[in-house]
């Protein structure tokens, strides 16, 4: 699926990051979301690698990346820890600065990277998210129902790990089907990869640790940055899926509060998975922004 890409493993402490790298030009890092892997970018990378050196890691604990055993303080799967992984990837590849695209959880890693390492990012695109603290603080009853996984996956003491482990295939398929608007958008090869990885208990544990961090440390770090008026300094574009429940969110204005430069972006005819449901429009937006 990633023709002319090379697989690389990068050791970062007790974490081993699996990534694919290919193409030529400026570095462009693509960060996937939940419950997927770097495979989610497979429809975009053939065109992107003509213009950029494309780097597609699996987030720590996801896919074929090996993450640390989750800790009770939720630090090891915080977006700050994952942003440090991005910096370590650049160090290993001898790259000073990169452009970043992040979808879902990867978008949260992306904007944390922009806040913590402003000197190492040129441009940032975030797909179908608003900042974590904004998400929690704006969530009303419909959002709690549609976004039930935010609360469910953050439950302590191994409850979601146990319940998902009873039938991980059914849980993953339900999640992807219920978040997608354009049906039959997922190739069989991609789905098989998502299923293969999600069957690993360590991956489910990492996903839950990720969401526990989102409900605690990530939220607190966002609040602290906003209170300190810390801003994302690089140009930012936000894209989101045009569907019920998202069209009434003013993504541009929300992100503008976090950025020192004017924010651009618009809705894509899609559900949550823009890069697989509508790769043509998503690719056009990314190329326009990053070129």
Secondary structure as the mmCIF struct_conf table of DSSP 4:
data_model
#
loop_
_struct_conf.conf_type_id
_struct_conf.id
_struct_conf.beg_label_comp_id
_struct_conf.beg_label_asym_id
_struct_conf.beg_label_seq_id
_struct_conf.end_label_comp_id
_struct_conf.end_label_asym_id
_struct_conf.end_label_seq_id
TURN_TY1_P TURN_TY1_P1 UNK A 3 UNK A 4
STRN STRN1 UNK A 6 UNK A 12
TURN_TY1_P TURN_TY1_P2 UNK A 13 UNK A 14
STRN STRN2 UNK A 15 UNK A 23
BEND BEND1 UNK A 24 UNK A 26
STRN STRN3 UNK A 27 UNK A 31
TURN_TY1_P TURN_TY1_P3 UNK A 34 UNK A 35
HELX_RH_3T_P HELX_RH_3T_P1 UNK A 38 UNK A 41
TURN_TY1_P TURN_TY1_P4 UNK A 42 UNK A 44
HELX_RH_AL_P HELX_RH_AL_P1 UNK A 45 UNK A 48
TURN_TY1_P TURN_TY1_P5 UNK A 49 UNK A 51
BEND BEND2 UNK A 52 UNK A 52
STRN STRN4 UNK A 53 UNK A 57
HELX_LH_PP_P HELX_LH_PP_P1 UNK A 58 UNK A 59
TURN_TY1_P TURN_TY1_P6 UNK A 60 UNK A 61
BEND BEND3 UNK A 62 UNK A 62
TURN_TY1_P TURN_TY1_P7 UNK A 63 UNK A 64
HELX_LH_PP_P HELX_LH_PP_P2 UNK A 65 UNK A 65
STRN STRN5 UNK A 66 UNK A 66
HELX_LH_PP_P HELX_LH_PP_P3 UNK A 67 UNK A 70
TURN_TY1_P TURN_TY1_P8 UNK A 72 UNK A 73
BEND BEND4 UNK A 74 UNK A 74
TURN_TY1_P TURN_TY1_P9 UNK A 76 UNK A 77
BEND BEND5 UNK A 78 UNK A 78
HELX_RH_AL_P HELX_RH_AL_P2 UNK A 79 UNK A 92
TURN_TY1_P TURN_TY1_P10 UNK A 93 UNK A 94
BEND BEND6 UNK A 96 UNK A 96
STRN STRN6 UNK A 98 UNK A 103
TURN_TY1_P TURN_TY1_P11 UNK A 104 UNK A 104
HELX_RH_AL_P HELX_RH_AL_P3 UNK A 105 UNK A 116
HELX_RH_3T_P HELX_RH_3T_P2 UNK A 118 UNK A 120
STRN STRN7 UNK A 121 UNK A 127
BEND BEND7 UNK A 128 UNK A 128
HELX_RH_AL_P HELX_RH_AL_P4 UNK A 132 UNK A 138
HELX_RH_AL_P HELX_RH_AL_P5 UNK A 141 UNK A 146
TURN_TY1_P TURN_TY1_P12 UNK A 147 UNK A 147
HELX_RH_AL_P HELX_RH_AL_P6 UNK A 148 UNK A 152
TURN_TY1_P TURN_TY1_P13 UNK A 153 UNK A 154
BEND BEND8 UNK A 156 UNK A 156
TURN_TY1_P TURN_TY1_P14 UNK A 157 UNK A 158
HELX_RH_AL_P HELX_RH_AL_P7 UNK A 159 UNK A 166
HELX_RH_AL_P HELX_RH_AL_P8 UNK A 168 UNK A 179
BEND BEND9 UNK A 181 UNK A 182
TURN_TY1_P TURN_TY1_P15 UNK A 183 UNK A 184
BEND BEND10 UNK A 186 UNK A 186
HELX_RH_AL_P HELX_RH_AL_P9 UNK A 188 UNK A 198
TURN_TY1_P TURN_TY1_P16 UNK A 199 UNK A 199
BEND BEND11 UNK A 200 UNK A 200
HELX_RH_AL_P HELX_RH_AL_P10 UNK A 201 UNK A 214
TURN_TY1_P TURN_TY1_P17 UNK A 215 UNK A 216
HELX_RH_AL_P HELX_RH_AL_P11 UNK A 217 UNK A 227
TURN_TY1_P TURN_TY1_P18 UNK A 228 UNK A 229
STRN STRN8 UNK A 232 UNK A 232
BEND BEND12 UNK A 234 UNK A 234
STRN STRN9 UNK A 235 UNK A 241
BEND BEND13 UNK A 243 UNK A 243
TURN_TY1_P TURN_TY1_P19 UNK A 244 UNK A 248
BEND BEND14 UNK A 249 UNK A 249
HELX_RH_AL_P HELX_RH_AL_P12 UNK A 251 UNK A 256
TURN_TY1_P TURN_TY1_P20 UNK A 257 UNK A 258
STRN STRN10 UNK A 259 UNK A 259
BEND BEND15 UNK A 260 UNK A 261
STRN STRN11 UNK A 264 UNK A 268
BEND BEND16 UNK A 269 UNK A 272
HELX_RH_AL_P HELX_RH_AL_P13 UNK A 274 UNK A 277
BEND BEND17 UNK A 278 UNK A 278
HELX_RH_AL_P HELX_RH_AL_P14 UNK A 279 UNK A 290
#
